[in-house]
Amino acid sequence: MTLWSGRFDGTPDPAAFDFGVSFGFDRALFDDDVTGSIAWAEALGAAGVVSDGDARAMVSGLEAILEEGRRDPSYIAGADEDIHSFVERKLIERIGDAGRRLHTGRSRNEQVSLDLRMYLRRRIPALQAGVAALVAACADQAAGAGAALMPAYTHLRRAQPVLVAHYFLSHAAALRRDHARLAAASGEADALTLGSGAVAGTSYPIDTSRLARALGFSRLVCNSIDASSDRDFVASFLYATSMAMVHLSRLAEDLVIFTGEEFGFFDLADASATGSSMMPQKKNPDPLELVRGKTGRAIGRLTGWLATMKGLPSGYNKDLQEDKEAVLDAEATLAASVAAARAVVARLALNADRTERAASGLLLATDVADYLVSRGMPFRRAHEVVGAMVRRLLAEGRDFSTLTLEEWRQASDMFGEDAPRAATALASVQARRTPQSTNPEAVRAALDECRDWLGSVSAKSQ
């Protein structure tokens, strides 16, 4: 059954009709379509557009359909054009001619937008829970690392010593922004489209404010033309998922490197790796590599959708049907990827001896320069002095820890007897002063704040 066949005197050409069939994927909106239809039937009855008896019959029939579909997913099947046609067909089969009144004053244009808005608002919290679970795994690793040190990198070259905890909290910080972006996408979707009709509004006295409250929306769309084609909330969701995948990919890239034999900072658990069909010694980070690979898929969904939107004239256009596959695929990709990343991070084992050895040596050069600044030398001059020291040490295969007091003073008479104590990884992190730094007290405070955030997120979800 189609919802538009009255205009035509023949059957559709399968090559054209089947091309537009969306039931294969928009069946995922079943709950939302039926829930929205129940609210619409109640609104029709309250406005006197249909009789109380017909309204009650529609609501009762729709509730039975919803229960059946939730109980048995195979029930949601058929040769229907889309989920809207399926629901209406099932309603007419169940309650007869009264079911034909359901679509009074309502267009699929506003209905499909409503369904997708409701779907995202229903499903985004699950994605946020997955992101929060990964933040918790990072926080657990930070807590377990204690005072362990590691090098931080710029240009993939050792830069300065940091606490391992500070490293894990850096990824947690990015993931928390992803959590907020998903919330913002849900907020964009939080607008009721019903009452917009196909493009010009509805002629029936529907109480849209009551409808919004019934369906959990905080506001109404402000323009019926815009409402029929607005998919900004889809673009925002796809951007949020793309950015989350970018952050997962960067975490994955770090761990692919840091768990390799050349670094050995962390060990992958056997449960988080795969082997080789040929090489018995291999322990491959396949889950991390798949996360990294699937990021391109998520980014592609965003760019593809923006390309679809950019040339559309105002009002509804069938191109907008492309929104659902993009949303469903991006959602599934992020959900699976964040779960895989959490599983890997939660089971990582820290090799503190290796990370601490890597946190020493010439990457303490900035701290040596800062020591000279504390003695009154201008930083640019201190940079030159220490740069010359580094050149010499590199040529001799040495580092700051091998310098005698005489050698320190040969480099500059501003070096005192305490200079060697400034050139240690522990002194380096302890010397930091800003609240966002790797200073142990700052990191402890950051971890406590992260725990508090996780607690507030958990409380809001209950």
C-alpha angles and dihedrals in degrees: 000000000000126000093225106042095113091080094058132067098202141045119272121260105253091223089060101031098045090050089065098042110119103172091104091071109014089062082088086075092061096114092047096046093051094043091051091047092052090054091047092050090051090049091051090052094046090051092050091241090126129022121268089246093054091045091052091047092051093047093047093047093047092049089053090049091050092050092048093049093049092048096047118022090192087069089074096078141104145103092289123141094232143339091277092057091046094053094046092047092051091047093052090048089052104042104015126220094357087070089065089067094063095089094052109135093357131107129202086233093069093031096058091048090050092050093051093046090051091046093053094046088051097045104036093075089061090054090048090051089054091050091048090051089056090048087053091051090052090048091050090052090049092051093046093050092063111175095346115139133215137167120266115216140221119182084004088289124117108269115167138338118267136170114267085231089059089054094054092045089055090064091043089056092056092046091052089058088053089053089053093047090054089051089051091052089052089050091053090053090052098100128101115235098183110113092042094095118194092322111314105053130257130295094216124091095248116170097229094178090058090046090052092052092047092054096041099251120145096206147010127247110259102220130035095210092052092043093060094057104025110121097150087119089059091052090048091051092048090048091050092050091045093052091047089052090048089055091046089050092052091049089048092050091051092051094045086057100038094048093050121105093251091062106019093182092140135017122226114229115242087243090059099050143056134220136231124261089219110023112061095198097058124115106180126196093223097153090055092046091051091051088052092048096047090055089078088055092055093046089049091056090054096047092043092052094048089051089052093051100043098075102039121121118226120285127036120326127180090239085079089073086081090073097080100055089048092051095044094048094046091048093050092045094052094043093053095041097050091048091051092048092050091051091053097044094046091058100042116127117211120225096205095178091059095044092049093049089051090050093063133068127053095351084082090072093105090054090052089051090048088053090058090047089054087056092054104267115137110251095239090055090045089052090055094047094050092043089058090049090052092051091054094045092049091051090051096042092241139118137212093277091067096056119112120220088253091056091050090054093045087061092049134344087222090076110100132196090274093059095099090055090057091056098070129102092237092052089048096058092040090054093063114106110181122094094239092051133102093257106136093238091048091049092050090052091047091051091049090050090049090052090050090051091051089050093051091047091051092048092051092051094055 
